[in-house]
Amino acid sequence: MAKLLDIKLLARLGTLRQLEIFLHVAEAGSVSRAAETLNLTQPSVSIQVKKLSDVIGLPLYEVIGKKLKLTEAGRKVEEAGKEIFKAVGRLDNEINNLKGLQSGTLSISVVTTSKYFMPYVMAPFCELYPGVEVELNIGNRSNSMERLNKNLDDLYIFSKLPESLDIVSYPFLPNPIAVVASKKHELANKKKLRWDDIRDVRFIMREAGSDSLFSVNNYLKENNYKMTDVMTIQSNEAIKHAVMANMGISIISAYTLSNADTDGIVQLDVEGFPLISQWEVVHMKEKKLSLVAQKFLDFTLNNGRNLLPMKKIERNVQSAIDGKWGS
């Protein structure tokens, strides 16, 4: 204990909150983006980082050409901060394991389209374990991949498994990806379409880094296909309405199309579609799941299909496979 107390920095170091805020700034590479993530004002973030910098006695970052770069001291603080929060996280898990599931934190990162079914699973779990705090991070595939690489969450949901990572995955649900168009589109009633019949049509697709676009691009690359006219929209809901307005066609998950507001959309009968993948629950192989995370994983795999509107989902999936969705 004497040696611990001799570390003068401990007596002067700012709060863990200041360190947490700095780690967000370091990760985002921007004070403004960190403030947005933390739901704080930009001045508040700057003040807390400055207080931490004053305690350290050295600047933690500098701005060069409008880009934020960590100083050598900043990189050292970032490295130590990550270790500190890993230790705090382990302590939190161990304490929660001693308490059972009376309390604890569960962090899940999901790709955007999975938001159409995850609430059906999460709501009853939270009702069963009201003391558990759930952090749900929703983003495109690139966002989730970045979080997985940094091991920031307990569990992740993907429809196309990450490659070159040492992970454990658990198949959960099928995920058909279909070609769709407005019922007013000139191709709506055509049968046995080939890629050559649609390649020059305007496509309305998600942004680079999305899970569905990742699957589509892999298929196109494998078959040497190309889309010549692409409009990018960063929202599945906006894509659906753009398709209904006959602005173009899209290739999108059938889960996105299962809502009642898609009456104006029909699935196109295109050779090779729908693409069939699986929704999978994933975590890093070396990840030691907390009691809360393991319970949620077991709950999802054992009860998830019973909690979801499976008759509707399976009907939509089978319709997509049969090429009859929306007909």
Helices and strands as residue ranges (DSSP letters): H 2-5, H 8-12, H 16-28, H 31-38, H 42-56, E 61-64, E 67-70, H 72-99, E 104-111, G 112-116, H 118-128, E 132-139, H 141-149, E 155-158, E 167-182, H 195-198, E 202-205, H 211-223, E 229-232, H 236-244, E 250-253, G 260-262, E 265-267, E 275-284, H 291-307, H 310-322
